[in-house]
Amino acid sequence: MAGASEEQPLDFELNQSQLRIQELARAFAREQVAPFAGDWEERGEIPREFLLQMARQGFAAMTAPSEFGGSGLDLVSFALALMEVSEVSPSLAQLISSNTVVCHALAAFGAPSQKKRYLAEHVAGGAIGSVALLEPEAGHDLSAVRTGATPTEGGYLLRGQKAPMTGLDLRGIAIVSARFVSFEGKPSAPGLTLFIVDKRREGVRVVKTERNFGLRACGISCLELENCFVPDKNRLGEEDRGLKMAQSILGLGRVAAAAQAARPGDGLPVIREAAMAAQEQGDKHLRG
């Protein structure tokens, strides 16, 4: 997708493929989601059977490459589909967004063994990924991340707390950011490192938030790590080189946030601009 420039103003016309995706997502949302969304909110969960059904139709990891079973959508198509789902169930849109972002991270930055182990399962809806990059006291400032990772035999011990996120109560992985610290808790390296953490691993504690006025069905919780052992093979990318990856991951998250905030038919300029900015940022981060 080409970036915007002063000489080439943004084109807000959708192509036929994007229009088709929007139509499919609208039908899915209105016919299969809307009749049950209220019940899900009251119960505080979305049935696992529905998540699997949703994945079979290609909505669980929309930007993941087709070679891994994903839909391989461009960012604008992803945003259009998410906007339609969010119109009837913001909670489901949150889960789709979170899982799509995690699958994007695995596809873009994961080692072949990590993709083989985790990607297909999350694309298929058997697991739902969570994004655990931000922290309560740091906001969106990645330089202020304080979660610590201490090297130990065969891997790392992680300690820290992450900001509230969706899908923690569901089986799957979380992409976690951390900085290297000594056993005494003193920083030993300035860079950020990303890890793939099984949400049901020993040392992982999920703390439910208070009952919300909305978004009750997407499992919003806080993640606490207390000497959680993560093996070497679950480090995402190189040590101390996680900042650019995290920025790329959050860029896709911002596209998703714009889509969920917009109403169908009203938010296309915002979505397209967010998508193009995220694409440009992602290309820059990947180039290094």
PyMOL commands that set and color helices and strands:
alter all, ss='L'
color gray80, all
select helices_A, chain A and resi 16-43+48-56+66-68+75-88+90-109+112-123+142-144+232-234+243-261+268-287
alter helices_A, ss='H'
color red, helices_A
select strands_A, chain A and resi 130-132+148-152+155-165+173-180+193-198+204-208+221-231+235-236
alter strands_A, ss='S'
color yellow, strands_A
deselect
rebuild
show_as cartoon
